């Protein structure tokens, strides 16, 4: 017997009731889809902005060992470029970075920050992602120029064009000073903008005791952030054929909460000659990003279950009334040969169809709603780090959507199960004698 067809016909007959029940399902799916997708989009935007600090979301560096001292330095990028070309990885750009920590000194005032040595001529994307509140990109042509964040410039009370001293350590650990000229002040993007200063890599290399072509980190910005882990494993495998390299998977296994610690331990506890390479991802550097995304997904699933526990009560009570309304109809079908299990299946199929159609309606409404929201520009500074050029973006995970759909179907079937059992147990003769 075509129980699915009968279920669909029953829903079609009671359009108002089906609309209300399906609407309750749609509302629940609408809410959790928006929460999940906007949160994932916000976290993606945040991590993407943070990744620009390092010049990419896959980071490859070299390390040298001299006795007990380990120095992070890459002397030549030839092999790394060959490996990247061989890998077939799709990426937006690659860059070389020298990264250190320094103390800014100006007229007796001090401020500490990370210093990123960059190739401004090659890394033209800076002008697109970094907003300057003072100064201009023309000033950056000075080889001793530096860009400070708003918060650091405010602490130092320094103006564009002023000279400042920067104290830092060379690669061998010796303290040194460099003189810079403030070329521009960048807008703080919450935490991200306040922890970094940018200067020319050649001058920072000179101060750090590195040759002009040497660097700390070779960074690769992928087209898709989700490909970080796969790209890192490919690069690590190709490097292993040419030179010593750490084992990222082993680091993830031994230190899942902080894989960088695992990689550093491998460097400390093993012996090698020449340069040993390490491959990391942005997620390895900031594992909290992945944890936040996972937490958001669990929270949205919890919201879904909470909403549907309420919806289940309404559906369950509604179907108790439906059983009473269909007593004679069920009795007639049973009298002409319908099996007990088929009578129950009709109700279960109704719950599945309600879940699927309601969820589909909620999903479509959520996509439309988020698409409209993404058209508006938001200027709130507190939200800047979660937006893309001032716009909300959303990320829909097929896996997450499917899991939530299954949860809805299961919960709706549970809500209708009482009515289905009653229909299956109904005696045809008693049902036909019952008067409403």
VEXDREN-2710 file (C-alpha; in Angstrom, 1 decimal):
% VEXDREN-2710
k/r/px/py/pz
1/UNK/0.0/0.0/0.0
2/UNK/1.3/3.5/-0.9
3/UNK/1.3/4.9/2.7
4/UNK/3.5/7.9/1.6
5/UNK/0.9/8.9/-1.0
6/UNK/-1.9/8.6/1.5
7/UNK/0.0/10.7/4.0
8/UNK/0.6/13.4/1.4
9/UNK/-3.1/13.4/0.6
10/UNK/-4.1/13.8/4.3
11/UNK/-1.8/16.7/4.6
12/UNK/-3.2/18.3/1.5
13/UNK/-6.8/17.9/2.8
14/UNK/-6.0/19.8/6.0
15/UNK/-4.1/22.7/4.5
16/UNK/-4.5/25.1/7.4
17/UNK/-3.4/22.6/10.0
18/UNK/-0.5/21.4/7.9
19/UNK/0.5/25.0/7.2
20/UNK/0.6/25.8/11.0
21/UNK/2.5/22.6/11.9
22/UNK/4.9/23.0/8.9
23/UNK/5.3/26.7/9.9
24/UNK/6.4/25.7/13.4
25/UNK/9.0/23.4/11.9
26/UNK/10.1/26.0/9.4
27/UNK/10.5/28.6/12.2
28/UNK/12.8/26.3/14.2
29/UNK/14.9/25.5/11.1
30/UNK/15.0/29.2/10.1
31/UNK/16.4/30.3/13.4
32/UNK/19.2/27.6/13.7
33/UNK/20.2/28.0/10.1
34/UNK/20.7/31.7/10.5
35/UNK/22.6/31.3/13.8
36/UNK/24.9/28.6/12.4
37/UNK/25.5/30.2/9.0
38/UNK/26.1/33.8/10.2
39/UNK/28.4/32.6/13.1
40/UNK/30.4/30.5/10.6
41/UNK/30.7/33.4/8.3
42/UNK/31.8/35.7/11.1
43/UNK/34.4/33.3/12.3
44/UNK/35.7/32.9/8.7
45/UNK/36.0/36.6/8.3
46/UNK/37.8/37.0/11.6
47/UNK/40.3/34.2/10.8
48/UNK/40.8/35.6/7.3
49/UNK/41.7/39.0/8.7
50/UNK/44.0/37.4/11.3
51/UNK/45.7/35.3/8.6
52/UNK/46.7/38.4/6.7
53/UNK/48.9/39.2/9.7
54/UNK/51.0/36.2/8.8
55/UNK/50.6/36.7/5.0
56/UNK/48.7/33.5/4.6
57/UNK/46.9/30.5/6.2
58/UNK/49.6/27.9/5.5
59/UNK/53.0/28.8/7.0
60/UNK/56.3/27.1/6.2
61/UNK/59.5/28.0/8.0
62/UNK/63.0/26.7/8.6
63/UNK/64.9/26.1/11.8
64/UNK/68.6/25.8/12.5
65/UNK/70.1/24.2/15.6
66/UNK/73.3/25.3/17.3
67/UNK/73.8/23.3/20.4
68/UNK/70.8/23.9/22.6
69/UNK/69.7/27.0/20.7
70/UNK/67.1/26.8/17.9
71/UNK/66.9/29.7/15.5
72/UNK/63.9/30.1/13.2
73/UNK/65.3/31.2/9.9
74/UNK/64.9/30.2/6.2
75/UNK/68.0/31.1/4.2
76/UNK/66.7/30.3/0.7
77/UNK/63.1/30.0/-0.7
78/UNK/64.1/28.2/-3.9
79/UNK/63.1/24.7/-2.6
80/UNK/59.9/26.0/-1.1
81/UNK/58.8/27.7/-4.3
82/UNK/59.5/24.4/-6.2
83/UNK/57.5/22.4/-3.7
84/UNK/54.5/24.9/-3.9
85/UNK/54.6/24.7/-7.7
86/UNK/54.7/20.9/-7.6
87/UNK/51.9/20.6/-5.1
88/UNK/49.2/21.9/-7.4
89/UNK/47.6/23.8/-4.5
90/UNK/45.3/26.7/-5.5
91/UNK/46.4/29.9/-3.7
92/UNK/45.9/33.7/-3.9
93/UNK/49.4/34.7/-3.2
94/UNK/52.6/33.8/-1.4
95/UNK/54.9/36.0/0.6
96/UNK/58.0/36.0/2.8
97/UNK/57.8/37.4/6.3
98/UNK/60.3/38.2/9.0
99/UNK/58.5/38.4/12.4
100/UNK/59.8/39.6/15.7
101/UNK/58.7/41.3/18.9
102/UNK/59.9/44.9/19.7
103/UNK/59.6/47.8/22.0
104/UNK/58.7/51.2/20.4
105/UNK/60.3/54.2/22.1
106/UNK/59.3/57.8/21.5
107/UNK/60.1/60.7/23.7
108/UNK/60.4/58.6/26.8
109/UNK/57.2/56.6/26.2
110/UNK/57.3/52.9/25.3
111/UNK/54.9/50.4/23.7
112/UNK/55.4/46.8/22.8
113/UNK/54.1/45.1/19.7
114/UNK/54.8/42.4/17.1
115/UNK/56.7/43.7/14.1
116/UNK/56.1/42.1/10.6
117/UNK/58.7/42.7/7.9
118/UNK/56.9/42.7/4.5
119/UNK/57.6/43.3/0.9
120/UNK/55.1/46.2/0.3
121/UNK/55.9/46.3/-3.4
122/UNK/54.8/42.7/-3.8
123/UNK/52.1/42.5/-1.2
124/UNK/49.8/45.0/-2.8
125/UNK/46.7/43.6/-1.1
126/UNK/47.7/45.6/2.0
127/UNK/46.1/48.7/0.5
128/UNK/42.8/46.8/0.2
129/UNK/42.6/45.2/3.6
130/UNK/44.2/47.9/5.8
131/UNK/42.5/51.2/6.5
132/UNK/44.8/54.1/7.3
133/UNK/43.5/56.7/9.7
134/UNK/46.6/58.9/9.2
135/UNK/49.4/59.1/6.7
136/UNK/49.4/57.5/3.2
137/UNK/50.8/54.6/1.3
138/UNK/53.1/57.0/-0.6
139/UNK/55.0/57.4/2.7
140/UNK/55.7/53.7/2.8
141/UNK/58.3/54.0/0.0
142/UNK/60.8/55.1/2.6
143/UNK/62.9/51.9/3.4
144/UNK/62.8/52.8/7.2
145/UNK/59.1/53.5/7.3
146/UNK/56.8/51.8/9.7
147/UNK/53.0/51.5/10.1
148/UNK/51.7/51.5/13.6
149/UNK/48.2/50.7/14.9
150/UNK/46.0/53.4/16.3
151/UNK/46.3/52.1/19.9
152/UNK/50.1/52.0/19.8
153/UNK/50.4/55.4/18.1
154/UNK/48.0/56.8/20.8
155/UNK/50.1/55.3/23.6
156/UNK/53.2/56.9/22.2
157/UNK/51.5/60.2/21.3
158/UNK/53.4/60.0/18.0
159/UNK/52.5/61.8/14.7
160/UNK/53.1/60.8/11.1
161/UNK/56.6/61.9/10.1
162/UNK/58.1/61.5/13.6
163/UNK/61.1/59.2/14.1
164/UNK/61.1/56.5/16.8
165/UNK/63.5/53.9/18.1
166/UNK/62.6/50.2/18.1
167/UNK/64.4/47.8/20.5
168/UNK/64.5/44.2/19.4
169/UNK/66.6/41.1/19.4
170/UNK/68.7/39.7/16.6
171/UNK/68.5/36.1/15.5
172/UNK/71.4/35.3/17.9
173/UNK/69.6/36.9/20.8
174/UNK/71.5/40.1/21.0
175/UNK/69.6/43.3/21.8
176/UNK/69.7/46.0/19.1
177/UNK/68.0/49.2/18.1
178/UNK/66.7/50.6/14.8
179/UNK/65.4/54.0/13.9
180/UNK/62.1/54.2/12.0
181/UNK/59.9/56.9/10.6
182/UNK/56.1/56.7/11.1
183/UNK/54.6/56.5/7.6
184/UNK/51.0/55.8/8.6
185/UNK/48.6/54.8/11.3
186/UNK/46.3/51.8/10.7
187/UNK/42.8/51.5/12.0
188/UNK/42.5/49.0/14.8
189/UNK/40.3/46.1/13.9
190/UNK/39.7/45.1/17.5
191/UNK/42.4/42.7/18.7
192/UNK/43.9/42.1/15.3
193/UNK/44.9/45.7/14.5
194/UNK/46.4/46.4/17.8
195/UNK/49.0/43.7/18.0
196/UNK/51.0/44.4/14.8
197/UNK/53.3/46.9/13.2
198/UNK/54.5/46.6/9.6
199/UNK/57.8/47.6/8.1
200/UNK/60.1/46.7/5.1
201/UNK/61.5/43.2/5.4
202/UNK/64.9/44.3/4.2
203/UNK/65.5/46.8/7.0
204/UNK/64.0/44.4/9.6
205/UNK/66.4/41.7/8.3
206/UNK/69.3/44.0/8.7
207/UNK/68.4/44.7/12.3
208/UNK/67.7/41.1/13.0
209/UNK/71.1/39.9/11.6
210/UNK/69.6/38.3/8.5
211/UNK/70.7/38.6/4.9
212/UNK/68.4/40.6/2.6
213/UNK/66.9/37.5/1.0
214/UNK/66.4/35.5/4.3
215/UNK/63.2/35.4/6.3
216/UNK/61.4/33.6/9.1
217/UNK/58.1/32.4/7.5
218/UNK/57.1/31.5/3.9
219/UNK/53.3/32.2/3.9
220/UNK/50.7/31.0/1.5
221/UNK/47.2/32.4/1.3
222/UNK/44.9/29.7/-0.1
223/UNK/41.8/30.3/-2.1
224/UNK/39.7/28.3/0.3
225/UNK/40.4/28.4/4.1
226/UNK/38.9/24.9/4.5
227/UNK/41.8/23.5/2.5
228/UNK/44.4/24.4/5.1
229/UNK/45.0/21.0/6.6
230/UNK/45.1/19.2/3.2
231/UNK/47.5/21.7/1.8
232/UNK/49.8/21.5/4.8
233/UNK/50.0/17.7/4.5
234/UNK/50.7/17.9/0.8
235/UNK/53.5/20.4/1.3
236/UNK/55.0/18.5/4.3
237/UNK/55.1/15.3/2.3
238/UNK/56.9/17.0/-0.6
239/UNK/59.4/18.7/1.6
240/UNK/60.1/15.4/3.4
241/UNK/61.5/14.1/0.1
242/UNK/64.1/16.9/0.0
243/UNK/64.9/17.9/3.6
244/UNK/64.2/17.1/7.3
245/UNK/60.7/18.2/8.3
246/UNK/58.6/18.0/11.5
247/UNK/55.5/15.8/11.7
248/UNK/52.4/17.9/11.9
249/UNK/50.0/15.0/12.4
250/UNK/52.1/13.7/15.3
251/UNK/52.0/17.2/16.8
252/UNK/48.2/17.3/16.5
253/UNK/48.0/13.9/18.1
254/UNK/50.2/14.7/21.1
255/UNK/49.1/18.3/21.6
256/UNK/45.6/18.6/20.0
257/UNK/44.8/21.8/21.9
258/UNK/48.1/23.5/20.9
259/UNK/49.9/21.7/18.0
260/UNK/52.5/24.4/17.8
261/UNK/53.8/23.2/21.2
262/UNK/54.1/19.7/19.7
263/UNK/56.1/21.0/16.7
264/UNK/58.4/22.9/18.9
265/UNK/59.0/19.8/21.1
266/UNK/60.0/17.9/18.0
267/UNK/62.5/20.5/17.1
268/UNK/63.9/20.5/20.6
269/UNK/64.1/16.7/21.0
270/UNK/65.5/15.7/17.6
271/UNK/68.9/16.1/16.0
272/UNK/69.4/17.2/12.4
273/UNK/71.9/18.9/10.2
274/UNK/71.3/22.1/8.1
275/UNK/67.7/23.3/8.1
276/UNK/64.7/21.5/9.4
277/UNK/61.4/22.7/8.1
278/UNK/58.1/23.0/9.9
279/UNK/54.6/23.3/8.2
280/UNK/51.8/24.9/10.1
281/UNK/48.3/26.2/9.4
282/UNK/46.5/29.2/10.7
283/UNK/44.3/26.9/12.6
284/UNK/47.4/25.4/14.3
285/UNK/48.5/28.9/15.3
286/UNK/45.1/29.9/16.6
287/UNK/43.3/26.5/17.5
288/UNK/40.7/28.5/19.4
289/UNK/39.1/29.5/16.1
290/UNK/38.1/25.9/15.3
291/UNK/36.9/25.3/18.9
292/UNK/34.7/28.4/18.7
293/UNK/33.2/27.2/15.4
294/UNK/32.5/23.8/16.9
295/UNK/31.0/25.3/20.0
296/UNK/28.7/27.5/17.9
297/UNK/27.5/24.4/15.9
298/UNK/26.8/22.6/19.2
299/UNK/24.9/25.6/20.6
300/UNK/22.8/25.9/17.4
301/UNK/22.0/22.2/17.6
302/UNK/21.0/22.7/21.3
303/UNK/18.8/25.7/20.3
304/UNK/17.2/23.4/17.6
305/UNK/16.5/20.6/20.1
306/UNK/15.1/23.2/22.7
307/UNK/12.8/24.7/20.1
308/UNK/11.6/21.4/18.9
309/UNK/10.8/20.0/22.4
310/UNK/8.3/22.8/22.5
311/UNK/7.1/22.2/18.9
312/UNK/6.8/18.4/19.7
313/UNK/4.2/19.1/22.4
314/UNK/2.1/21.0/19.9
315/UNK/2.4/18.3/17.2
316/UNK/1.7/15.5/19.7
317/UNK/-1.5/17.2/21.0
318/UNK/-2.6/18.1/17.4
319/UNK/-2.3/14.4/16.3
320/UNK/-4.3/13.2/19.3
321/UNK/-7.1/15.3/17.8
322/UNK/-6.3/14.0/14.3
323/UNK/-6.8/10.4/15.5
324/UNK/-10.2/11.3/16.9
325/UNK/-11.2/13.0/13.6
326/UNK/-10.1/10.0/11.5
327/UNK/-11.5/7.2/13.6
328/UNK/-14.1/6.1/11.0
329/UNK/-11.7/6.7/8.1
330/UNK/-9.1/4.4/9.8
331/UNK/-11.8/1.8/10.6
332/UNK/-12.9/1.7/7.0
333/UNK/-9.4/1.3/5.6
334/UNK/-8.7/-1.4/8.2
335/UNK/-12.0/-3.2/7.3
336/UNK/-11.1/-3.4/3.6
337/UNK/-7.7/-4.9/4.3
338/UNK/-5.2/-2.3/5.5
339/UNK/-2.6/-3.9/7.8
340/UNK/-2.0/-2.5/11.3
341/UNK/1.5/-1.4/10.5
342/UNK/0.3/0.5/7.4
343/UNK/-2.2/2.4/9.5
344/UNK/0.7/3.5/11.8
345/UNK/3.0/4.2/8.9
346/UNK/0.6/6.8/7.4
347/UNK/1.1/9.0/10.5
348/UNK/4.8/8.5/10.5
349/UNK/5.0/9.5/6.9
350/UNK/3.0/12.6/7.6
351/UNK/5.6/13.5/10.3
352/UNK/8.5/13.0/7.8
353/UNK/6.8/15.1/5.1
354/UNK/6.0/17.8/7.6
355/UNK/9.6/17.8/8.7
356/UNK/11.1/17.9/5.2
357/UNK/8.7/20.5/3.7
358/UNK/8.9/22.7/6.9
359/UNK/12.7/22.5/7.0
360/UNK/13.0/23.3/3.3
361/UNK/10.7/26.3/3.7
362/UNK/12.8/27.4/6.8
363/UNK/16.0/26.9/4.9
364/UNK/14.9/28.9/1.9
365/UNK/13.6/31.7/4.1
366/UNK/16.9/31.8/6.0
367/UNK/19.0/32.0/2.8
368/UNK/16.8/34.8/1.5
369/UNK/17.0/36.6/4.8
370/UNK/20.8/36.4/5.1
371/UNK/21.2/37.4/1.4
372/UNK/19.2/40.6/2.1
373/UNK/21.1/41.2/5.3
374/UNK/24.4/40.9/3.4
375/UNK/23.4/43.8/1.2
376/UNK/23.5/46.3/4.0
377/UNK/26.8/48.0/5.1
378/UNK/27.6/48.1/8.8
379/UNK/30.0/50.6/10.3
380/UNK/30.0/49.6/13.9
381/UNK/33.7/49.3/15.0
382/UNK/32.9/46.4/17.4
383/UNK/31.6/44.3/14.5
384/UNK/34.3/45.2/12.0
385/UNK/36.5/42.1/12.8
386/UNK/33.5/39.8/12.0
387/UNK/32.5/41.5/8.7
388/UNK/33.8/41.4/5.2
389/UNK/34.2/45.0/3.9
390/UNK/31.4/46.1/6.2
391/UNK/29.0/43.3/5.2
392/UNK/27.7/40.2/7.0
393/UNK/28.6/37.0/5.2
394/UNK/27.3/33.5/5.8
395/UNK/28.7/30.0/5.4
396/UNK/26.3/27.1/4.9
397/UNK/27.8/23.7/5.9
398/UNK/26.0/20.8/4.0
399/UNK/26.9/18.4/6.8
400/UNK/25.5/20.7/9.5
401/UNK/22.3/21.2/7.6
402/UNK/21.8/17.5/7.0
403/UNK/22.4/16.7/10.7
404/UNK/19.8/19.2/11.8
405/UNK/17.3/17.9/9.2
406/UNK/17.7/14.4/10.6
407/UNK/17.3/15.7/14.2
408/UNK/14.1/17.4/13.1
409/UNK/12.7/14.3/11.4
410/UNK/13.5/12.1/14.4
411/UNK/11.9/14.5/16.9
412/UNK/8.8/15.0/14.8
413/UNK/8.4/11.2/14.4
414/UNK/8.7/10.8/18.1
415/UNK/6.0/13.4/18.6
416/UNK/3.7/11.6/16.2
417/UNK/4.6/8.1/17.4
418/UNK/1.8/8.0/20.0
419/UNK/-0.8/8.7/17.4
420/UNK/0.7/6.1/15.0
421/UNK/0.6/3.4/17.7
422/UNK/-3.1/4.3/18.5
423/UNK/-4.0/4.0/14.8
424/UNK/-2.2/0.7/14.5
425/UNK/-3.9/-0.8/17.5
426/UNK/-7.4/0.4/16.5
427/UNK/-10.1/-2.3/16.1
428/UNK/-11.9/-1.8/12.7
429/UNK/-15.4/-2.8/14.2
430/UNK/-15.0/-0.4/17.2
431/UNK/-13.7/2.4/15.0
432/UNK/-16.7/2.1/12.6
433/UNK/-19.2/2.2/15.6
434/UNK/-17.6/5.3/17.1
435/UNK/-19.5/8.5/16.6
436/UNK/-17.9/11.9/16.9
END
